[in-house]
Amino acid sequence: MITGAQIRAARMLVKWTAADLSQRSGVGVLTIYRAETADATPNMLHKNMVAIRATLEDAGIIFLDSGDIIKGGRGVRMRR
């Protein structure tokens, strides 16, 4: 799964507000704000996490996990 910090960073990379992500993903804006405050994996419904991740990936985001040593560990980047 992804962390709140990754959601925040991904949203900034695509230059979306929380309201933009909410509208595109179908997840409530308050749920997005709560998720983004979590340092670890946010405590949220699995379907909401899947929707947020899929929406950001469709926008060109690649999520890097903690085992991704070659790319520097957990984080996000834009698809080339």
C-alpha positions in Angstrom: 0.0 0.0 0.0 1.0 3.6 -0.2 1.5 6.2 2.6 -0.1 9.5 3.2 3.1 11.3 2.4 3.2 9.5 -1.0 -0.4 10.7 -1.7 0.5 14.2 -0.8 3.7 14.2 -2.9 1.9 12.6 -5.9 -0.8 15.2 -5.8 1.7 18.0 -5.8 3.6 16.4 -8.8 0.4 16.5 -10.9 -0.5 20.0 -9.5 -3.9 18.9 -8.2 -5.7 20.2 -5.1 -7.3 17.7 -2.8 -10.6 18.7 -4.4 -9.2 17.8 -7.8 -8.2 14.4 -6.6 -11.5 13.9 -4.9 -13.5 14.7 -8.0 -11.3 12.5 -10.2 -11.2 9.5 -7.8 -14.7 9.7 -6.3 -13.2 9.7 -2.8 -14.4 12.5 -0.4 -12.1 15.4 0.0 -12.1 15.1 3.8 -11.0 11.4 3.4 -8.1 12.6 1.2 -7.1 15.2 3.8 -7.2 12.6 6.6 -5.2 10.1 4.5 -2.5 12.7 3.7 -1.8 13.3 7.4 -0.7 9.7 7.9 3.0 9.0 7.9 2.4 5.3 7.3 -0.4 3.6 5.3 -3.6 5.6 6.0 -6.5 3.9 7.9 -9.1 4.0 5.2 -11.4 1.8 3.2 -9.5 -0.4 0.8 -11.7 0.7 -2.1 -10.8 4.4 -1.4 -7.1 3.6 -1.3 -7.4 1.7 -4.6 -9.3 4.6 -6.2 -6.8 7.2 -5.1 -3.8 5.1 -6.3 -5.4 4.2 -9.6 -6.3 7.9 -10.3 -2.8 9.1 -9.6 -1.2 6.3 -11.6 -3.5 7.2 -14.5 -2.2 10.8 -14.2 1.4 9.5 -14.6 2.5 8.8 -11.1 4.7 5.8 -10.2 4.7 4.8 -6.6 8.0 3.5 -5.3 7.9 1.1 -2.3 10.4 0.8 0.6 12.2 -2.2 -1.0 12.9 -0.2 -4.2 16.6 0.4 -3.3 17.7 1.1 -6.9 15.3 4.1 -7.1 16.1 5.4 -3.6 13.3 3.8 -1.5 9.7 4.8 -0.8 8.4 7.8 -2.7 6.8 8.8 -6.0 8.0 9.9 -9.4 6.4 10.9 -12.7 6.3 8.3 -15.6 8.7 9.2 -18.3 
